[in-house]
Amino acid sequence: MNRYLEAFVREVRNRGYAGNTVRAYRNGVDRFLEFCGKTSFEPGERISRFLATYGSQEARRIAWNAVKLFYSLVVKKPCPYQLERVRPRARLPSFLERSDIMLLLSKIRNPKHRLMVSMLFGSGLRVGEIVRIRVRDLDFPSLTVRIVNGKQNKDRITVFSEALSVELKALVGNREGREYLFLNQSGKQYTKRTVQTIFSRAYRESGIQKRASCHTLRHSFATELLSNGIDIRSIKDLLGHKSVKTTMIYLHVTERTAARIRSPL
């Protein structure tokens, strides 16, 4: 590994960046260093030309953040190029109707697998969070689950469905609090990839036409709460968003709302 890239990865990890962010920034800096080795432009011009190699605005934004951080942590100089703003594409979050989710869950035959996917929707969890839940994180009297070291290293409290209580209590049994809640047949922690595979298989079998992933269930959780009149700040706390501006994206026109609006023509 290039020594500059190695130094960058080490410094980013030391600062507690999430694994996905480390990988994305590493790829950006690796590509930037390779680009630098093939060109002889001035530093500012070099960065400008490098960013122009990205066709996607989102990919360009990530690469720009990676290069800025590289100059700060490794080069230890101000970045010689300034890009005022990379405007990300404004995407509406995809979500599934409750009937679609029930259909999807019916295609999962393994009770433990179905329980994991149910909690993705019923608690608004990320895939990385569901596999890290420990026995001690569940609080049955209040029907809440503590999410420890979530995105941006934040802890939060969210809810879980009373309908899942019996299954969860049976799963907990007399196990030690420090154990992971969901263990595979080998008694080891599930991987994110396994949960994604479980979802993908059920999604294909369900025949649902909307594009969906595990993260769609988190969007569906937020949309469902919003439709039921839960205030936006409470949803923000349950999801663990840093700013309410992030949660505001769920104030979009859902299909159910659009169905009640008639065209003036």
Secondary structure, DSSP 4 states (H G I P E B T S, - for coil): --HHHHHHHHHHHHTT--HHHHHHHHHHHHHHHHHHTT----HHHHHHHHHTT--SHHHHHHHHHHHHHHIIIII-S--S----------PPPP---HHHHHHHHHT--SHHHHHHHHHHHHTT--HHHHTT-BGGGEETTTTEEEE-S-GGG--EEEE--GGGHHHHHHHHTT--TTSBS-B-TTSSBPPHHHHHHHHHHHHHHHT--S---HHHHHHHHHHHHHHTT--HHHHHHHHT-SSHHHHGGG-S--HHHHTTPPP--
